[in-house]
Amino acid sequence: MNGREQSGAVARGFRLGKLGFSLMGSYMGYQLQNLLLGEGERAQRQSRFQKKASQRVRRELGVLKGPAMKLGQLLSMQTEILPEEALQELATLQMQAPGMHATLARAQFKSSLGKFPEEMFRKFDPEPFAAASLGQVHRAVTLKGEKVAVKIQYPAIRSAIETDFKLLKSATLPTQLTGHVPAALIEEIRRGILEETDYLREAGNLEFFRKGLSGLEYMVIPRVYRELSTDRVLTMSYIEGESLGDFLKRKPSDAMRNLLGARILEMYRTQLYRLNALHADHHPGNYLFQSNGHIGLVDFGCVKRMSFNLAELDNCQWRRSWRESEAAARHFLALAYGPRAPYSRARKMLPVVERMSDLFYPQSASADIVIDYRNPKSYAKFREINRQHQKLMLQYKLINPEFAFLVRANVGLGHLLHELGATVNISELRRRVPATPAEGRRG
């Protein structure tokens, strides 16, 4: 690492540390003042404190970008553990992060493609319409008159990611030593985020999913312009549509909400069980909603190509295969928690797995799972059993790094459907897109 990179690493580490100390000092001051306030005043002050602290976190994570900002985006989906003030602030990270100055963006473009944007496009908007953790997106028109979106990567973002993960490894060293957070998990997350910096890889992902999801006529995936793309610049067809927030402002009907929810989940199951690859970043900012019920899906940087057999795992849960024999139990637990998971510890998960299966895989032929994502009480039991499962995996040191991005996708998807306010018949979707023939015959 040269002197400039060391300076950048120190600066990022100092900024993260300063944010932590600042929030801790503010919290201590807030608690001291609480001793002098009445109950009503305490509630008001708590709300003000949470809002101010959340704004500070959002600003700092937005400036730092990279994995620090991606952490903020993931936290914005944690509706069960964060106050509303924090959720509102962190939710803006996806589309409203501070962008590059126009001069720097032009320089980045030229260093990658050899010419300035105005030399390669009929029109190019110097102001980005979206700025996220690794790059920003500009509207443009090709020389042939086609509307496109041009994503330009921030300078030195890869080295910033490496720096942040060195800090993360140091911060999580105690949990790595105890085995609660495997080093392989951190490495899997690092690998996934670094892959997002290769825009040629993302171009390949876009082409793969455009073909793989072509049977879903309501899905709109951008087309890649290879001649206008490099590993740091990605040019795609411009997708029309509204953000989730703008779409909801028009007060869509319950029927439209439910239709979109069912379509999003059908798309998700098609990825899992037909493509064996997963768009793992289901942040609301990556969806564009159209009035005819079509759905645009963008940002294919975070894609997980699955090396594990998820369909077989689902089929085992349908059958409750662990009840069949000791060998069947060993096989199921190796699928669920990894082949290296100690069997004696993994067996302790079976009671919670039984409860999960009763909820998600009812054996009654007449039982349909219908979830009202708008009403937290309606799907609270599903979230609660998932929380219990995650807690026990951490307790018994059974976190499977292979599932890191699958969990991320599931969290994001649940948050998206909650924001959309859809009611979805999960069992009907399983019949339409079965994981296995055995699942398709049930219910």
C-alpha positions in Angstrom: 0.0 0.0 0.0 1.5 3.4 -1.0 1.5 6.5 1.1 -1.7 7.9 -0.6 -3.6 4.7 0.0 -2.4 4.6 3.6 -3.6 8.2 4.0 -7.0 7.2 2.5 -7.3 4.2 4.8 -6.5 6.3 7.9 -9.0 9.0 6.8 -11.8 6.4 6.3 -11.0 4.7 9.6 -10.9 8.0 11.4 -14.2 9.1 9.9 -15.9 5.9 10.9 -14.4 6.0 14.4 -15.3 9.7 14.8 -18.9 8.9 13.9 -19.1 6.2 16.5 -17.6 8.4 19.3 -19.8 11.3 18.3 -23.0 9.3 18.5 -21.9 7.8 21.8 -21.3 11.3 23.3 -24.6 12.5 22.0 -26.4 9.5 23.5 -24.7 10.0 26.9 -25.7 13.7 26.9 -29.3 12.7 25.9 -29.5 10.2 28.8 -28.2 12.8 31.3 -30.8 15.3 30.2 -33.5 12.6 30.5 -33.0 12.6 34.3 -34.3 16.2 34.4 -37.3 15.8 32.0 -40.8 14.6 32.5 -42.3 11.6 30.7 -43.9 13.7 27.9 -40.7 15.7 27.3 -38.6 12.5 27.3 -40.6 11.0 24.4 -40.2 14.2 22.4 -36.5 14.4 23.1 -36.1 10.8 22.2 -37.7 11.4 18.8 -35.5 14.5 18.2 -32.3 12.6 19.3 -33.1 9.6 17.0 -33.8 11.9 14.0 -30.6 14.0 14.5 -28.5 10.9 15.1 -30.0 9.2 12.0 -29.3 12.2 9.8 -25.7 12.2 10.9 -25.3 8.5 10.2 -26.9 8.9 6.8 -24.7 11.8 5.8 -21.5 10.1 6.9 -22.3 6.8 5.2 -23.3 8.6 2.1 -20.0 10.4 1.9 -18.0 7.2 2.7 -19.8 5.2 0.1 -18.5 1.7 -0.6 -19.4 -1.1 1.9 -20.0 1.4 4.7 -22.9 2.8 2.7 -24.1 -0.6 1.7 -24.3 -1.4 5.5 -26.6 1.6 5.9 -28.8 0.4 3.0 -29.1 -3.0 4.6 -29.9 -1.4 8.0 -32.7 0.6 6.2 -34.5 -2.7 5.8 -34.5 -3.7 9.4 -38.0 -2.6 10.3 -38.1 -4.7 13.4 -35.0 -3.2 15.2 -34.6 0.4 14.1 -36.8 3.4 15.0 -38.9 5.1 12.3 -36.6 8.2 12.2 -33.6 6.0 11.3 -35.5 4.1 8.7 -36.6 7.3 6.9 -33.1 8.7 6.8 -31.3 5.5 5.8 -33.9 4.8 3.1 -32.6 7.9 1.2 -29.1 6.4 0.8 -29.9 4.4 -2.3 -30.9 7.2 -4.6 -29.8 10.4 -2.9 -26.1 9.9 -1.9 -23.7 12.7 -2.7 -22.5 12.4 -6.3 -19.3 13.2 -8.1 -18.8 16.7 -9.4 -19.5 16.9 -13.1 -15.9 17.5 -13.9 -14.7 14.4 -12.1 -17.5 12.3 -13.7 -16.3 13.4 -17.2 -12.7 12.6 -16.3 -13.7 9.1 -15.0 -15.6 8.5 -18.2 -12.7 9.6 -20.4 -10.1 7.6 -18.5 -12.3 4.5 -19.1 -13.6 5.0 -22.7 -10.9 7.3 -24.1 -13.3 10.1 -25.0 -15.5 12.6 -23.1 -19.3 11.7 -22.8 -20.4 14.5 -25.2 -18.1 13.0 -27.9 -19.9 9.6 -27.6 -23.5 10.6 -27.0 -25.9 13.0 -28.8 -26.9 14.3 -25.4 -25.4 13.6 -21.9 -26.8 15.1 -18.7 -23.9 16.1 -16.5 -26.1 15.9 -13.4 -26.7 12.3 -12.1 -30.3 11.3 -11.5 -29.2 8.5 -9.2 -26.1 8.2 -6.9 -25.5 5.2 -4.9 -22.7 3.4 -3.0 -20.3 2.5 -5.9 -21.3 4.8 -8.7 -23.8 7.3 -10.1 -26.1 7.2 -13.1 -26.7 9.8 -15.8 -29.3 10.2 -18.5 -28.0 10.3 -22.1 -29.1 9.8 -25.7 -27.0 7.7 -28.1 -25.9 8.9 -31.5 -28.7 6.8 -32.9 -31.3 8.6 -30.7 -31.8 5.9 -28.1 -32.4 6.9 -24.5 -29.9 5.3 -22.1 -28.7 5.3 -18.6 -24.9 5.6 -18.1 -23.4 4.4 -14.8 -20.0 5.8 -13.9 -18.0 4.3 -11.1 -16.5 6.5 -8.3 -12.7 6.9 -8.4 -10.7 4.5 -6.3 -13.8 2.7 -5.0 -12.2 -0.7 -5.1 -9.4 0.4 -2.8 -11.9 2.0 -0.5 -13.7 -1.4 -0.3 -10.5 -3.2 0.5 -9.8 -0.6 3.2 -13.3 -0.9 4.8 -13.0 -4.7 4.9 -9.6 -4.5 6.6 -11.3 -2.3 9.2 -14.3 -4.7 9.4 -12.0 -7.7 9.9 -10.2 -6.0 12.7 -13.5 -4.9 14.4 -15.0 -8.5 14.2 -11.8 -10.3 15.1 -13.2 -11.4 18.6 -16.3 -12.9 17.0 -14.2 -14.6 14.3 -12.0 -16.2 17.0 -15.0 -17.5 18.9 -16.5 -18.8 15.6 -19.8 -16.8 15.9 -18.9 -14.8 12.7 -16.8 -17.0 10.4 -14.0 -15.3 8.5 -15.5 -17.1 5.5 -18.7 -15.0 5.9 -16.8 -11.7 5.8 -14.8 -13.0 2.8 -18.0 -14.0 1.0 -19.5 -10.5 1.5 -16.2 -8.9 0.5 -16.1 -11.0 -2.7 -19.7 -10.1 -3.5 -19.2 -6.4 -3.1 -15.9 -6.3 -5.0 -17.6 -8.1 -7.9 -20.0 -5.1 -8.0 -17.1 -2.9 -9.1 -16.7 -4.9 -12.3 -19.2 -3.4 -14.7 -18.4 -5.9 -17.4 -19.5 -8.6 -15.0 -22.7 -6.6 -14.4 -23.2 -6.4 -18.1 -23.0 -10.2 -18.3 -25.5 -10.4 -15.4 -27.9 -8.1 -17.2 -27.8 -10.2 -20.4 -28.2 -13.4 -18.4 -31.3 -12.2 -16.5 -32.9 -10.5 -19.6 -32.8 -14.0 -21.3 -33.7 -16.0 -18.2 -36.7 -13.8 -17.2 -37.9 -13.3 -20.7 -40.9 -15.6 -20.0 -42.2 -13.1 -17.5 -43.7 -10.5 -19.9 -44.2 -8.0 -17.1 -40.5 -7.8 -16.2 -38.4 -5.1 -17.8 -34.6 -5.6 -17.7 -32.2 -3.0 -19.3 -30.3 -3.9 -22.5 -26.6 -3.5 -22.4 -24.7 -1.3 -24.9 -21.4 -3.2 -25.0 -19.6 -0.6 -27.3 -20.3 2.1 -24.7 -19.3 0.0 -21.6 -16.2 -0.9 -19.8 -15.3 -2.3 -16.4 -16.0 1.2 -14.9 -18.7 2.6 -17.2 -21.9 0.8 -18.0 -24.4 2.0 -20.6 -27.9 0.5 -20.5 -31.3 1.2 -22.1 -33.2 3.7 -20.0 -36.1 2.1 -18.1 -39.2 4.2 -17.6 -41.1 3.9 -14.3 -41.7 5.4 -10.9 -39.8 4.8 -7.7 -41.8 2.9 -5.0 -42.3 6.1 -3.1 -43.7 8.0 -6.1 -45.8 5.1 -7.1 -47.4 4.8 -3.7 -48.2 8.6 -3.6 -50.7 7.9 -6.4 -52.5 5.6 -4.0 -52.7 2.5 -6.2 -55.6 0.1 -5.6 -55.2 -3.0 -3.4 -55.6 -5.1 -6.5 -52.6 -3.4 -8.2 -50.5 -3.7 -5.0 -51.4 -7.4 -4.8 -50.7 -8.0 -8.4 -47.3 -6.4 -8.2 -46.4 -8.3 -5.0 -47.3 -11.6 -6.6 -45.2 -10.7 -9.7 -42.2 -9.7 -7.6 -42.3 -13.1 -5.8 -42.9 -15.0 -9.0 -39.8 -13.3 -10.4 -37.9 -14.2 -7.3 -38.8 -17.9 -7.3 -38.0 -18.1 -11.0 -34.5 -16.9 -10.3 -34.1 -19.4 -7.4 -35.5 -22.5 -9.1 -35.1 -21.9 -12.8 -31.9 -19.8 -13.1 -30.0 -20.9 -10.0 -28.9 -17.3 -9.8 -30.2 -14.5 -7.6 -30.4 -10.7 -7.9 -29.5 -10.2 -4.3 -30.1 -6.4 -3.9 -33.9 -5.9 -3.5 -33.7 -2.4 -2.2 -36.7 -0.4 -3.3 -34.5 2.0 -5.2 -33.7 -0.9 -7.7 -37.4 -1.2 -8.7 -39.3 0.9 -11.2 -43.1 0.6 -11.3 -45.2 1.2 -14.4 -48.9 2.0 -14.6 -49.6 -1.1 -16.6 -48.3 -3.4 -13.9 -44.9 -3.9 -15.5 -41.8 -3.8 -13.2 -38.4 -2.5 -14.1 -35.5 -4.1 -12.3 -32.1 -2.5 -12.3 -28.6 -2.7 -10.7 -27.4 -6.2 -11.3 -24.0 -5.8 -9.7 -24.9 -8.0 -6.7 -25.7 -11.4 -8.1 -25.2 -14.7 -6.4 -24.7 -17.8 -8.5 -25.7 -20.6 -6.2 -23.5 -23.6 -5.7 -26.0 -25.2 -3.3 -29.2 -27.0 -4.2 -31.9 -24.8 -2.8 -34.6 -26.9 -4.5 -33.5 -30.0 -2.7 -33.4 -28.1 0.7 -37.0 -26.9 0.1 -38.1 -30.4 -0.8 -36.6 -31.8 2.4 -38.5 -29.3 4.4 -41.8 -30.2 2.6 -41.2 -33.9 3.5 -39.7 -33.2 7.0 -37.0 -35.5 5.8 -35.0 -35.4 9.1 -37.8 -37.5 10.6 -37.1 -40.4 8.2 -33.7 -41.6 9.5 -30.5 -40.5 11.1 -28.8 -40.4 7.7 -31.6 -38.2 6.3 -31.3 -35.8 9.2 -27.5 -35.6 8.6 -28.1 -34.9 4.9 -30.7 -32.2 5.6 -28.6 -30.4 8.2 -25.5 -30.5 5.9 -27.7 -28.8 3.2 -29.0 -26.2 5.6 -25.9 -25.3 7.6 -23.0 -26.5 5.5 -21.2 -29.8 5.2 -18.7 -28.7 7.9 -21.3 -27.9 10.5 -20.9 -30.1 13.6 -23.9 -32.5 13.6 -24.3 -32.4 17.4 -24.8 -28.6 17.2 -26.8 -28.6 14.0 -29.3 -31.1 15.5 -30.2 -28.4 18.1 -31.8 -26.4 15.2 -34.4 -29.0 14.5 -37.1 -27.7 16.9 -37.1 -24.3 15.3 -36.8 -25.9 11.8 -40.0 -27.9 12.7 -41.8 -24.6 13.6 -40.6 -22.9 10.4 -41.8 -25.9 8.3 -45.2 -25.8 9.9 -45.5 -22.1 8.9 -43.9 -22.1 5.4 -44.6 -25.7 4.3 -48.0 -26.8 5.7 -48.7 -30.4 4.9 -52.5 -30.0 4.8 -53.8 -30.3 1.3 -56.2 -27.4 1.9 -53.8 -25.1 3.7 -52.8 -21.9 1.8 -50.3 -19.4 3.1 -51.6 -15.9 2.5 -49.5 -13.0 3.9 -50.7 -9.5 4.2 -47.4 -7.6 4.1 -49.1 -4.3 4.8 -50.3 -5.4 8.3 -47.3 -6.1 10.5 -49.4 -8.3 12.7 -50.4 -10.5 9.8 -46.9 -11.6 9.1 -45.3 -11.1 12.5 -45.2 -14.8 13.1 -43.2 -15.3 10.0 -40.7 -12.6 10.9 -40.5 -13.9 14.5 -39.6 -17.5 13.5 -37.0 -16.1 11.2 -35.5 -14.1 14.0 -35.4 -17.1 16.3 -33.7 -19.1 13.6 -31.1 -16.4 13.0 -30.5 -16.1 16.7 -29.9 -19.8 17.2 -27.6 -20.0 14.2 -25.5 -17.3 15.8 -25.6 -19.0 19.2 -24.6 -22.4 17.9 -22.0 -21.0 15.5 -23.9 -22.4 12.4 -23.8 -19.4 10.1 -23.4 -20.7 6.5 -21.4 -18.1 4.4 -22.9 -19.5 1.2 -26.3 -18.2 2.3 -25.1 -14.6 3.0 -26.6 -13.1 -0.1 -29.7 -15.3 0.0 -30.4 -13.9 3.4 -29.7 -10.3 2.2 -32.2 -10.9 -0.7 -34.9 -12.3 1.6 -34.6 -9.4 4.0 -34.8 -6.9 1.1 -37.7 -8.7 -0.5 -39.7 -8.7 2.8 -39.0 -5.0 3.3 -40.1 -4.2 -0.3 -43.3 -6.1 0.0 -44.1 -4.4 3.3 -43.5 -1.0 1.8 -45.7 -2.0 -1.2 -48.4 -3.2 1.1 -49.2 -6.3 -0.9 -51.3 -9.4 0.1 -49.9 -12.5 -1.6 -51.0 -16.1 -1.7 -47.6 -17.8 -1.3 -49.0 -21.3 -1.8 -50.4 -20.3 -5.2 -47.0 -19.0 -6.3 -45.4 -22.3 -5.2 -47.8 -24.2 -7.4 -47.0 -21.9 -10.4 -43.2 -22.0 -9.8 -42.5 -25.2 -7.9 -39.1 -25.8 -6.4 -39.4 -29.5 -7.2 -42.1 -31.7 -8.8 -42.8 -33.0 -5.2 -43.6 -29.5 -4.1 -45.8 -28.9 -7.1 -48.0 -31.9 -6.3 -48.7 -30.6 -2.7 -51.6 -28.4 -1.7 
